[in-house]
Amino acid sequence: MLYFLSIAALVALFAIATMTPINMGVLAFAAAFVIGGWVSGIALEDIFDFFPGNIVIAIIGITLLFGIAQLNGTADLMIGGALRLVRGKRWAIVWLMFFLGAGLMTMGSTLAVGMLAPIAMPIAKRYKIDPLLMGMMISHGVLGAAFSPVTVYGAFTNGWLQSAGLPNNPFALYAIPLGLNFLFAVAIFLVRGRDLMRSGEQDIDIDIDSITDTAGTPPRGGQLVTTGAPTGRNATATRPGTATTATTTGSAQPKVTPGRIEELEATGFTPMRIATIVGILALLVGGAAFQLDIGVCSMVISAILLCLAPNKLKTAVNNVQWSAVLLVSGMLTYMSVLNENGTVDFLGNAAASLSSPLLTALILCYAVAVLSAVGSSIGTIGIVLPLAAPLLLAGDIGLVGFVAAVIFAATIVDVSPLSSNGVMVLANAQVPDRNKFQRTQFKYTGYVVLVAPILAWALVVLPTSL
């Protein structure tokens, strides 16, 4: 009966958070206190001890650091400079967006799609580049790099593996999803972007100022606020075929307008911007090469930068993704309750008892993709990884390969217009029929849900398990 109630509460909170705008973390905390305290008899002090302080500090520090980078113009200056490097080649612009998205996300920017889509989608219209191709190239770049050690997703996954006492390979967990997303980017480019390579049709002249001026105007069919939202589900969408509105939290960021670009290029890489880049690189090197605690490092670096310009950066704290903090901390607290009352072992042993561990891994990859397509990707990961712990401890499948496949399957489906990433692409798409474009996004998401799990299983799980 205890296991039934614990699982029922888990299903209920996931369903409610999917169908309503309620943050899943609030429901998870409530479930932790009810199921843990009243049903399981766990002391309230013990439930408080389950709070994942290290991961919360990582999320706050990472989002604060990149909020500083965006506020002082470092990120916008890098984007503007990169765009000017590919004048004349339409195919190069498309791939630039993939690598820009991956680069920004690698450095910790969970706002990368929101930063690039308002610039890239008007470029796609003006120079006759397939808008779905442009939007998906941005999305696959960003989602591919989602598990950099200094992102919210990377800190979450690596932190869970460490707390569970399982082997960890931060570089592999970053590189594998990035490589698999690159394969999807190549595939969609070959299908929808081959005409960009034709002779005589590839030379253009990009006017950055006019493009960014267009991007500064909210498109017809939806108003977009791209500040402070975590990668994953933080958007509200109506049924397929209707207009979609993305609403996120945080303080307003400086818009990428002609005046702002001129100002940034005139001032160039100031000492403050150089210090910001050095701080981000130090965080990357410290986390990846020296295994330093990401949360502690990012918080210290952010504090130093804030002290260098306290008045100009006083609003940077508003960029902290409190909704992500609430979601992650609530889900991990509730999953710790389920681990304490034996539910996780019960479900994990049931999954591990199936005749084929490899078949179980494939089923879990598909389950993660489907659940994440309609719910929170980071919430789904927070549920599935603890449930898969017994299967991982059994040693019948490659641990790093399986974890990489699961996190890839959970995040790649964020190309959907029901996700905050997908809806940013939709809201900024310069298309005559926004409803038709949304249906095209749903169709592409369906292909991703069908192909991504089996691809990850065949290329990653299978080779690492034999």
ABEGO torsion letter per residue (X at the ends): XAAAAAAAAAAAAAAAAAABABBAAAAAAAAAAAAAAAAAGBBAAAAAAABBAAAAAAAAAAAAAAAAAAAAGAAAAAAAAAAAAABGBAAAAAAAAAAAAAAAAAAGBAAAAAAAAAAAAAAAAAAGBBAAAAAAAAAAAAAAAAABAABAAAAAAAAAAAAAGBBBBAAAAAAAAAAAAAAAAAAAAAAAAAAAABBGAABBBBBAAAAAAAAABBBBGEBBBABGBBBEBABBBBBBGBBBBBBBBEBBBBBBBAAAAAAAAAAEBBAAAAAAAAAAAAAAAAAAAAGBBAAAAAAAAAAAAAAABAAAAAAAAAABBAAAAAAAAAAAAAAAAAAAAGAAAAAAAAAAABABAAAAAAAAAAAAAAAAAABBAAAAAAAAAAAAAAAAAAGABBAAAAAAAAAAAAAAAAABAABAAAAAAAAABBBABAAAAAAAAAAAAAAAAAAAAAAAAAAAAAAAAX
